[in-house]
Amino acid sequence: MAKSPPAPPPIQARHLKQAILSFSQESLWFLQQLDPGSTVYNSTVLLKFSGGIDPTALQQALNALILRHESLRTFYPSQGGRPVQVIQPFESFALPFVDYSALPENSLDQAVRQFVSEQSNDPFDLQRGPSARFAHLHTAQNVDFLFFCTHHINFDAWSRQIFIGELLKLYEAFHSGREIGLSDLPIQFADYADWQMGWLNGGRLVAYTEHWKDILSGDLPVLELQTDRPRPVIQSFRGARVDFQFPEEISLRMKEFCRAERLTIFQLLLAAYALVLMRHTGQEDIIVGCPFANRSRPELDGLVGLFVNTLPIRVNLGGNPSVREYLKRVQSVMLEAYPWQAAPFEALVSAISPQRDLSRNPVFQVVINLKNVPKHQTFIEGLDVESIQQEDAPSPFELSLEFEVGEAGALAASIQ
């Protein structure tokens, strides 16, 4: 087994108006065609502005953002039986406005939630577009909301933070009349997709998939989570979200322990998660999906697009190891995975051809993630900004655990 993958070349800006899809995009495209009414891969951003917003500056900022990121104006028609991404020329648009100012205060929250739920659960037609929708929701209490929904084929968690951070910078610039202050993007997502398909071809793709095939050799364990009702024949993706906070003292002690044991906080959380799964299932061979940002080149850091690559991390708890032995196992598995994170999960599934079951995800059924995406500003002079999570969002996995380190250092978590 090779110790490290071959080094990729730089990505060139080619100013493409039409391109092939990346591996991840192509997989999502085919899944959407198989179930055109599905909304499991819809991604929603809801921003709450308190203090009285400038609607003209908000619309200007959104237009500037769509002009800046081609992913937000791309659709995906089929040509010759294969999907392509087509970048539409930019056209300024009027932000749809929904006025709730006449509603009584005790009805506002429900009205906003209903709007977000209905719009978020409206499927996208990727072949015809558009693949994103927006709205400005206004209330009478100097509180406004910006609703944005797009398909995951355009967007990942890192993109969410870019979208929010740049939108607020643009809003502030247009509202105050100052310079925008955003540097030009060196490439666009279509350049990356074209580069990825050119780089990962032939022997290089084989090298990446062979690495993961060795890890996933033998019988793949299927996680048998205890359920309170029979498993449906076809996975429904209906989900609910619960947020919770780690006490600051426990978060601090976890950091101190990791420092002493030379672990990352994610390695500790992954080890604990796998251990809890073992206790609930009785299984010692556990596969957990771990999202990798897959933005290994600096020119990708500021792009909106689908880069995230969720890969299978196999943790073995057999042999009754001590705590330190077990943690070293997990650390070793993660250190081996990092250099190979560019291996497209879709290509890996094709290579290992696991037995398919419509009631479960292939290879792994649960995921864990520690958000380390760039933080965005949440305050503009005279205006507070809050990002609100959708509580009833569909879940593509049976169990998803997500962590984020807060400003005070305490761990915040959500489970879905």
C-alpha positions in Angstrom: 0.0 0.0 0.0 1.4 3.4 -1.0 2.2 5.7 2.0 0.8 8.8 0.3 -1.1 9.6 -2.9 0.5 11.4 -5.8 0.6 15.2 -5.6 -2.0 16.9 -7.8 -1.1 19.8 -10.1 -2.5 23.3 -9.6 -6.0 24.2 -10.9 -6.2 26.5 -13.8 -8.9 29.1 -14.5 -10.5 28.2 -17.8 -13.6 30.5 -17.7 -15.8 27.6 -18.7 -19.5 28.1 -19.4 -20.2 24.4 -19.6 -18.4 21.6 -17.8 -18.7 18.0 -16.7 -19.8 17.3 -13.2 -17.5 16.4 -10.3 -17.8 12.9 -8.9 -20.0 14.0 -6.0 -22.2 16.1 -8.2 -22.8 13.3 -10.7 -23.8 11.0 -7.9 -26.3 13.5 -6.5 -27.7 14.2 -10.0 -28.5 10.6 -10.6 -30.1 10.2 -7.2 -32.3 13.2 -7.9 -33.3 11.7 -11.3 -34.3 8.4 -9.6 -36.5 10.3 -7.1 -37.4 13.7 -8.6 -39.7 14.6 -5.7 -37.0 14.1 -3.1 -35.8 17.0 -1.0 -33.4 15.1 1.2 -30.5 17.0 -0.4 -32.0 20.5 -0.2 -29.8 22.9 1.9 -31.4 25.8 3.7 -30.0 29.0 5.2 -32.2 31.2 7.3 -30.7 34.5 8.6 -32.5 36.6 11.2 -31.7 40.3 11.2 -32.7 42.3 14.2 -32.5 46.1 14.3 -34.1 47.2 11.0 -32.6 46.1 7.7 -31.8 48.1 4.5 -33.8 46.1 1.9 -32.0 47.8 -1.1 -28.6 46.9 0.3 -29.7 43.3 1.0 -30.8 42.9 -2.6 -27.6 44.5 -3.9 -25.5 42.2 -1.7 -27.4 39.1 -2.9 -27.0 40.0 -6.5 -23.3 40.6 -6.1 -22.9 37.2 -4.4 -24.7 35.4 -7.2 -22.5 37.3 -9.7 -19.4 36.3 -7.8 -20.2 32.5 -7.4 -21.2 30.7 -10.6 -22.4 27.7 -8.6 -25.4 29.8 -7.5 -26.6 30.2 -11.2 -25.8 26.8 -12.6 -28.3 24.1 -13.8 -27.6 20.6 -14.9 -29.2 19.4 -18.1 -28.6 16.0 -19.7 -26.6 15.8 -22.9 -26.1 12.5 -24.6 -27.4 10.7 -21.5 -24.8 12.4 -19.2 -25.3 15.5 -17.0 -23.4 18.7 -17.6 -23.2 21.9 -15.6 -24.3 25.0 -17.5 -23.5 28.4 -16.0 -26.2 30.9 -16.8 -25.2 34.5 -17.5 -25.8 36.8 -14.6 -29.0 38.7 -14.6 -29.9 41.1 -11.7 -33.1 39.9 -10.0 -35.6 41.4 -7.5 -35.5 39.6 -4.2 -39.0 38.2 -3.5 -40.6 40.0 -0.5 -43.0 38.4 1.9 -44.7 40.9 4.3 -45.8 39.5 7.7 -46.1 42.9 9.4 -49.9 42.7 9.6 -49.8 39.4 11.6 -50.2 39.4 15.4 -46.9 38.9 17.3 -47.9 35.5 18.6 -48.4 34.2 15.0 -45.2 35.4 13.5 -42.9 32.5 14.5 -45.3 29.9 13.2 -45.8 31.8 9.9 -42.0 32.0 9.3 -41.5 28.3 10.2 -44.3 27.3 7.9 -42.8 29.3 5.0 -39.4 27.8 5.5 -40.7 24.3 5.8 -42.8 24.6 2.6 -40.1 26.2 0.6 -37.4 23.8 1.9 -39.5 20.8 1.0 -40.1 21.9 -2.6 -37.9 19.8 -4.9 -35.5 21.3 -7.4 -35.6 20.4 -11.1 -31.8 20.2 -11.7 -32.1 19.8 -15.4 -34.1 23.0 -16.0 -33.2 25.1 -13.0 -33.1 27.3 -11.1 -31.3 25.3 -8.4 -31.6 28.0 -5.7 -34.4 30.2 -4.3 -34.5 33.2 -2.1 -37.0 35.4 -0.1 -37.0 38.4 2.2 -39.4 37.9 5.1 -40.4 41.1 6.9 -42.2 41.5 10.3 -43.4 44.5 12.2 -40.9 44.2 15.1 -37.8 45.4 13.2 -37.0 41.8 12.5 -36.4 40.5 9.0 -35.3 37.1 7.7 -33.4 36.1 4.6 -34.4 32.7 3.3 -32.1 30.8 0.9 -32.4 27.3 -0.3 -30.3 25.4 -2.8 -29.6 21.8 -3.8 -26.6 20.1 -2.2 -25.1 19.7 -5.7 -24.2 23.4 -5.4 -23.4 23.7 -1.8 -21.7 22.2 1.3 -21.3 23.3 5.0 -18.1 25.2 4.2 -20.0 27.0 1.4 -22.7 28.0 3.9 -20.1 30.0 5.9 -18.7 31.6 2.8 -22.2 32.5 1.7 -23.1 34.1 5.1 -19.8 35.8 5.6 -19.6 37.4 2.1 -23.3 38.3 2.1 -22.8 40.3 5.3 -19.6 42.0 4.0 -21.4 43.0 0.8 -24.4 44.2 2.7 -22.3 46.4 5.0 -20.5 47.8 1.9 -23.6 48.7 0.0 -25.4 50.0 3.1 -22.5 52.3 4.1 -21.2 53.1 0.6 -17.7 51.8 1.4 -15.6 49.6 -0.8 -16.6 45.9 -1.0 -13.2 44.6 0.0 -13.5 41.1 -1.4 -10.6 39.8 -3.5 -11.3 38.2 -6.9 -11.8 34.5 -7.0 -8.9 32.7 -8.8 -11.1 29.9 -10.2 -14.8 28.8 -10.2 -16.3 25.5 -9.3 -16.6 24.4 -13.0 -12.8 24.7 -13.2 -12.4 22.4 -10.2 -14.8 19.8 -11.6 -12.9 19.8 -14.9 -9.6 19.5 -13.0 -10.8 16.7 -10.7 -12.0 14.6 -13.6 -8.8 15.2 -15.5 -6.5 14.5 -12.5 -8.4 11.5 -11.0 -8.3 9.3 -14.1 -6.8 6.0 -14.9 -4.1 4.9 -12.5 -4.5 7.7 -10.0 -8.2 6.9 -9.3 -7.2 3.2 -9.0 -4.6 4.1 -6.4 -7.1 6.1 -4.3 -9.8 3.4 -4.5 -7.4 0.5 -3.8 -6.3 2.3 -0.6 -9.9 2.3 0.7 -10.7 -1.1 -0.7 -7.9 -2.5 1.5 -9.5 -0.9 4.6 -12.9 -2.1 3.7 -11.9 -5.7 2.8 -13.8 -8.6 4.1 -17.4 -8.6 5.2 -18.7 -5.0 5.7 -20.5 -4.6 9.0 -24.0 -3.3 8.9 -24.8 -1.3 12.0 -27.9 -2.7 13.7 -29.2 0.2 15.7 -32.1 -0.5 18.0 -35.3 1.0 16.7 -38.7 1.5 18.3 -40.6 0.5 15.1 -40.0 -1.8 12.1 -37.4 -0.6 9.5 -39.2 0.6 6.3 -38.4 -1.2 3.1 -37.3 2.1 1.6 -35.5 4.7 3.7 -37.7 7.7 4.3 -35.1 10.3 5.3 -37.5 11.9 7.7 -35.5 13.4 10.5 -35.6 15.7 13.5 -32.8 17.7 15.1 -31.8 18.0 18.8 -29.2 20.6 19.9 -27.3 20.3 23.2 -24.3 21.9 24.9 -21.4 20.4 26.7 -20.7 22.1 30.0 -17.7 24.4 29.8 -15.8 22.4 32.5 -16.2 19.1 30.5 -15.1 20.8 27.3 -12.0 22.2 29.0 -11.1 18.8 30.5 -11.5 17.1 27.1 -9.1 19.6 25.6 -6.6 19.1 28.4 -6.8 15.3 28.0 -6.3 15.6 24.2 -3.2 17.8 24.8 -1.7 15.4 27.2 -2.4 12.3 24.9 -1.5 14.2 21.7 -4.9 13.6 20.2 -7.2 16.0 18.3 -10.6 16.7 19.8 -12.2 15.0 16.7 -10.2 11.8 17.3 -11.5 11.7 20.9 -15.1 12.4 19.8 -14.9 9.7 17.1 -13.6 7.2 19.6 -16.4 8.0 22.1 -19.0 7.8 19.4 -17.9 4.4 18.2 -17.8 3.2 21.7 -21.4 4.3 22.4 -22.5 2.6 19.1 -20.8 -0.6 20.2 -22.6 -0.5 23.6 -26.0 -0.1 21.8 -25.4 -2.7 19.1 -23.0 -5.2 20.6 -20.9 -4.9 17.4 -17.1 -4.4 17.7 -16.4 -3.6 14.0 -17.9 -0.1 13.4 -17.8 2.0 10.2 -18.6 5.7 10.7 -18.9 8.2 7.9 -16.6 11.2 8.4 -16.9 14.3 6.2 -13.6 15.7 4.9 -13.7 19.3 3.7 -11.6 18.2 0.7 -10.3 21.7 0.1 -6.6 20.9 0.1 -5.6 23.7 -2.2 -5.8 27.4 -1.2 -7.6 28.4 -4.4 -10.6 26.3 -3.2 -11.0 28.0 0.2 -13.3 30.8 -0.9 -15.4 28.9 -3.4 -19.1 28.1 -3.0 -19.6 24.5 -4.3 -19.8 20.8 -3.4 -16.3 19.8 -2.2 -17.1 17.8 0.9 -16.3 14.1 0.7 -17.7 11.7 3.3 -15.5 8.7 3.7 -15.8 5.5 5.8 -13.7 5.3 8.9 -13.5 1.7 10.3 -12.9 1.4 14.0 -12.3 -1.9 15.6 -13.0 -2.3 19.3 -12.2 -6.0 19.5 -9.7 -7.5 22.0 -10.8 -5.5 25.0 -8.2 -2.8 24.6 -7.3 -0.3 27.3 -8.5 3.3 26.9 -5.1 4.5 25.6 -4.7 1.5 23.3 -8.2 2.1 21.8 -7.5 5.9 21.4 -4.2 5.0 19.6 -6.1 2.7 17.2 -8.6 5.6 16.3 -5.7 8.1 15.9 -3.9 5.7 13.6 -7.0 5.1 11.5 -7.5 8.9 11.1 -3.9 9.7 10.3 -4.0 7.0 7.6 -7.2 8.5 6.1 -6.2 12.2 5.9 -3.8 12.0 2.9 -6.4 9.9 0.9 -9.4 12.2 1.5 -9.7 13.1 -2.1 -10.8 9.6 -3.1 -14.4 10.1 -4.3 -16.8 8.1 -2.2 -18.9 7.4 -5.3 -15.9 5.8 -7.0 -15.2 3.8 -3.9 -18.8 2.4 -3.7 -18.5 1.5 -7.4 -15.2 -0.3 -6.8 -16.3 -2.4 -3.8 -19.9 -3.0 -5.0 -21.5 -3.5 -1.6 -24.8 -5.4 -1.4 -27.4 -2.7 -1.8 -30.4 -2.3 0.5 -32.9 0.5 -0.1 -33.6 0.7 3.6 -29.9 1.7 4.4 -27.1 3.8 3.1 -24.2 1.9 1.5 -21.0 1.2 3.5 -22.0 3.3 6.6 -25.2 4.3 8.2 -24.1 6.9 10.8 -21.8 10.0 10.5 -19.9 12.3 12.8 -18.6 15.7 12.1 -16.6 18.5 13.8 -17.3 21.7 12.1 -14.0 23.6 11.5 -15.3 25.9 8.7 -14.4 29.5 8.7 -16.4 31.6 11.2 -18.5 34.5 9.8 -19.3 37.8 11.3 -22.6 38.0 13.2 -22.8 41.8 13.9 -23.1 44.8 11.6 -23.3 48.2 13.2 -26.9 48.6 14.4 -27.9 45.1 13.2 -27.7 41.7 14.9 -27.5 38.6 12.7 -28.4 35.1 13.7 -28.2 31.9 11.7 -31.2 29.7 12.4 -31.2 25.9 11.9 -34.1 24.1 10.4 -35.5 21.7 13.0 -37.3 19.3 10.6 -34.7 19.0 8.0 -34.5 15.6 6.3 -31.6 13.3 7.2 -29.7 11.2 4.6 -28.3 9.1 7.4 -29.8 7.1 10.3 -27.8 9.1 12.9 -25.7 12.2 12.4 -23.7 13.8 15.2 -22.2 17.2 14.7 -20.0 19.3 17.0 -18.8 22.9 16.9 -16.4 24.7 19.2 -18.0 27.9 20.5 -16.3 31.2 21.1 -15.8 30.4 24.8 -14.3 27.0 24.0 -17.4 24.9 25.0 -18.5 22.2 22.6 -22.0 22.6 21.1 -23.5 19.6 19.5 -26.6 18.5 17.5 -27.9 15.0 16.7 -30.2 14.2 13.9 
